[in-house]
Amino acid sequence: MGQATVVRDVGRKIRQLRMSRVGPRVTQEELSERARISVSFLSMIERGERSPHLETLSKIAGALEVPLAALFEEGKMDGVEPMYRPLIDACRKYNLGKRDVDRLVSVVRTMFA
């Protein structure tokens, strides 16, 4: 696995953890404030455009209230049927948020209703 892949995957994981929190979702502004980094830097990290130092990753993990190792865990698709994996991978590739996925599901329901 190359450095660019790791940087991209960690950025996606940070975004996933930020968006999937229980209760109200954490915005980039809130997370950047908690981690004491700029919003633009956090945004670049989430998009895989910047490679943060370990200290920065530690701050982000602390702000998300997860162990640092959680930022490096691969998404688990053990219970997912293989035919659905390309769809899930596409959603991750394009960094689709909950709103985007809801729209996509709506389109699929309309197409096959």
N, C-alpha and C positions, 0 to 999 in steps of 0.2 A: 504494500500500500504506500503510495507516494505522499509527500508532504502536503500537496494541494488537496488530495483526497481527505486526509486527516483534518486539515483546516476546515474544509467544507463540511465534513461530517460533524465536527464539534460545533460549528456555527449552527447547523440545523438542529442539533440536540439542544443547544441553549434556547433557540427559538421554540422548539417543541416543549421544553420544560416551562418556559415562560408562559406559553399560551395554554398549557394543559393544567395549570394549577387549579386546585379546588377553590371555589368561590370566584370572586371577580378576577378576570384575567389581568395579569401584570403587563403594563405598557412598557415600551422601550424606555420612555422617559423615567418611569418609576424604577425600573431595574438599573438604569444607568446611574440614577441618583443614589440608590442603595449601594451599588458597587463602586461608586465614586469614579466613574469614567464618563466620557462624553457620549451623548446620544448618537452622534455620527460614528464614533468608534464602535459602539455596540452594534449599530446597524451594519457596519462593514464586517464585523466579526460574524454576525448571523448570516450574512450573504456569502461568507467564505472568502472575502476579499482581503482580509487582514489576518495575520498570524499573531495572536496575542501571546504575551509572556505568561509563564506559569503563575506569576503573582496576580496577574489580571484575571486569569481563569479561576484562581482561588477566590478572588473578590466576587466574581460573578456567581460561583457556586455558593458562597456564603450568602449572597443576596437572594439567591433562589432557595436557600435553606436545604441544599442537597450536598452530599459528599462530593468532593472534587472528582472522584472516579466516575460519578454518574454522568459527567460530561463526555466521557469516552465510551460509555456503554452503547453497544449497537442496538438498534431497534429490534425487538423480538417479533418475529412473524411465525412462531411455532404453530399457533392455532389457525393460521390463515391458509385457506386452500391455495395451491400453487397458481391456479388460473387467475386469482385476484391480485397476486403480487405485482404484476406490471402496472396495474392501476395505482396501487399504493406507492410504488416506486416513482411513478409519474407525478403524483401529488407531492411527494417529497422533493423531487427534482426541481419543480417549479415553485417550491416553498408556499404551497397553498395553505391558507389559514382556514379556520373553521367556517368563516363566511363563504369563502371560495368553494370549499367542499360541499357546503349546504346547497350552493347554486348548482354545482355539478350533479349532485344527487337529484335536484329538482328537474334538471334537463333530462337525466336518464329516466326518471319516472314518467315524464311527459312523452319521451320517445317510445317507451315500451308499455304505455297504459292501454 
